[in-house]
Amino acid sequence: MSTSADGAPVTLVTGGGSGIGAATTRILLDRGHRVAITGRGEDRLKAFAADAGAGDALLTFPGDASDPEAVGAAVDGTVAAFGRLDHVVANAGFSTHDDLANGDPERWREMLLTNVLGPALLVRAALPALRMAGGRIVLVGSTAGVKNTPGNFYSVTKFAVTALAENVRVLVTGSGVGVTLVSPGRVESPFWDSRQDGVPDGPVMTAENVAESIVWALAQPAGVEVNSVVLRPSGQVH
């Protein structure tokens, strides 16, 4: 892999300031990528960038993953700054940690837009540059999108992401663009901060565990794509 200023790969990660997104960004930077990250919190992005110490190799774009203008601006800004875009990682997402019997429909709406519309918007905005680069798309799903969690609307959104990944794969197959769905099980990350009881009891992975799988998918040789990766901490049943 080239690490020159002009030859280093360029990757855009949504939700890149914390959790799995931040861990992925750090690994990519360590392996010579130039990286752009998005997130709703400008202060969080700035703090992460300062801590990463990557200088001009890291760009930050504050914005909502479900806002078409913000997503388009992040893609366009990345291409303008780095000259191209090789990969995107649709990582931004959250859970309301409730169920269909007692949850807040307005929060479900926000979750649906972030978790499902957000990745679709990223694909739409990035596809021209990815086709030019023969790049890769990674969609971060969940084991909740492989096996239903009772009454959990988050599970519904992640099943939609599972479908979206295959939909996108069929759309771009033959164009040189690869598509991978990475579906992690329970991960210790800020994902659980809004849950009253925090991280559930039981085995967990680290954000870095998942990030390694994402970066591995991006690093597959030309002409090869891994379409689906499901990873759980040892001992997680569902």
Stockholm file with secondary structure:
# STOCKHOLM 1.0

chainA/1-238         MSTSADGAPVTLVTGGGSGIGAATTRILLDRGHRVAITGRGEDRLKAFAADAGAGDALLTFPGDASDPEAVGAAVDGTVAAFGRLDHVVANAGFSTHDDLANGDPERWREMLLTNVLGPALLVRAALPALRMAGGRIVLVGSTAGVKNTPGNFYSVTKFAVTALAENVRVLVTGSGVGVTLVSPGRVESPFWDSRQDGVPDGPVMTAENVAESIVWALAQPAGVEVNSVVLRPSGQVH
#=GR chainA/1-238 SS CCCSTTTSCEEEETTTTSHHHHHHHHHHHHTTCEEEEEESCHHHHHHHHHHHTCGGGEEEEECCTTCHHHHHHHHHHHHHHHSCCCEEEECCCCCCCCCTTTCCHHHHHHHHIIIIIHHHHHHHHHHHHHHHHTCEEEEECCGGGTSCCTTCHHHHHHHHHHHHHHHHHHHHTTTTCEEEEEEECCEESGGGTTSTTCSCSSCCEEHHHHHHHHHHHHTCCTTCCCCEEEECCTTCCC
#=GC SS_cons         CCCSTTTSCEEEETTTTSHHHHHHHHHHHHTTCEEEEEESCHHHHHHHHHHHTCGGGEEEEECCTTCHHHHHHHHHHHHHHHSCCCEEEECCCCCCCCCTTTCCHHHHHHHHIIIIIHHHHHHHHHHHHHHHHTCEEEEECCGGGTSCCTTCHHHHHHHHHHHHHHHHHHHHTTTTCEEEEEEECCEESGGGTTSTTCSCSSCCEEHHHHHHHHHHHHTCCTTCCCCEEEECCTTCCC
//
